[in-house]
């Protein structure tokens, strides 16, 4: 799992407002406690409201609203693959809608490098 995907997953887990130990978080995302310690330091340095320390646990102190278009690379790839599959089937009544949605996703997320099908 890439670090960005792991950080996203950690934020999702911590949005419940509870105190989480490094061991608990490590088990949830499949890494060592030492990796969680580093990830928590990175998250705090980037301005996320993460508080805690080794041995006690970590908590996300204030509600965090993530933009609805924030998704992991795997989620984006699955979305694009599914849309392209539907868009290629001209007999499918939703092919036009899939092409339109693919174009919208490409516009909303230019950093993803999605080439809409024409």
N, C-alpha and C positions, 0 to 999 in steps of 0.2 A: 504494500500500500504506500502510495506517495505521501510525503509529509503534508501537503496541502489537504489531501483527502482525509488524512488522519486528524488534522486540526479541525476540519469541518465536523467530523464525527464527534470529536471531543466537545466542541461547542454544543452540538445537538444534545449530547448526554447531559452536559452541565446546565442546560437551560431550565432544569427542574428546580433550581435554587437550593439543592441539597449539598452538603459537604460530601465530597468523594475522595477516597484515598487513592494514592498513586497506584497501588496494587489493583484496586477495583477498576480504575480507568485503563490500566495496562491490560488486564484480562479482557475488557470489553473491545479493545482495538487490536489486540494481539501483538503487543510489544512489551518491552521490559519497563519496570518502574523507573529506571534511570532515563529511558527515552521520554517518559511522561514528565519527569522533572525538567528536562530540557525543553519539552514542548510548552510546559506551563510558563517557563521563563520567556520563551519567544512570544507567547500570547500576551503576557503582561507588558513586554517591551513594545509591542505594537499598539498598545492602548486598550486592549480588551480588559474589562473590569474583573480580572481573575485575581483572587487573593488566596493565600495559603502558604504552606511551607512543607518541606519534607517531614514525614513522620506524623503530621496532623491531618493533612488533606487539603483539598482545593475546592473553592466555591466561586461561582460566577455571581458577583454581588448585585448587579442591576440587570433588569430585563434587557435582552439583546434581540433586536429585530433584524433578521436577515432578509435581504431582498429576495423576492420570490424567484428571481432568475438565477440565484446562486445555486449551482449544482456541481457535483463532482464531475471529473472528466469522464468516468464510466457512465454516469447518468446521461450526460450530454451525448455521448457516443450512442447509447441505446436509443435515445430520443431521435437523433438524426437517422440512425439506421432504420428505425421503425417508420418514420415519415417517408424516407426514400423508398422503402418497400411498398408502402401504400401508393405513393405518387407514381410509381412505375406501372401500376396496373390500371391502364386506361379504362378497363371495364368496371373498375371499382368506382361506385358513385362518390366516394370520398377522396379520390385521387386529386381532384382540383383543390380541395380544402387542404390536403396534406402538402401540396406544393406551395400554397399560400402560407401555411403555418411554417414551413421550412424557411421560406423567405423572411418571415417575421423574426424567427429565432436567429437567423444569420444577421439581421439588422440590429437586434437587441444585444447580441453577443459577438461583435466583430472580432474580438480577441481570440475567438474559437477557430477562426479561419474556415468557417462553413461556406461552401460554394452552393448556393441554391440551384436546384435543377430548373432548367428553363423550359 
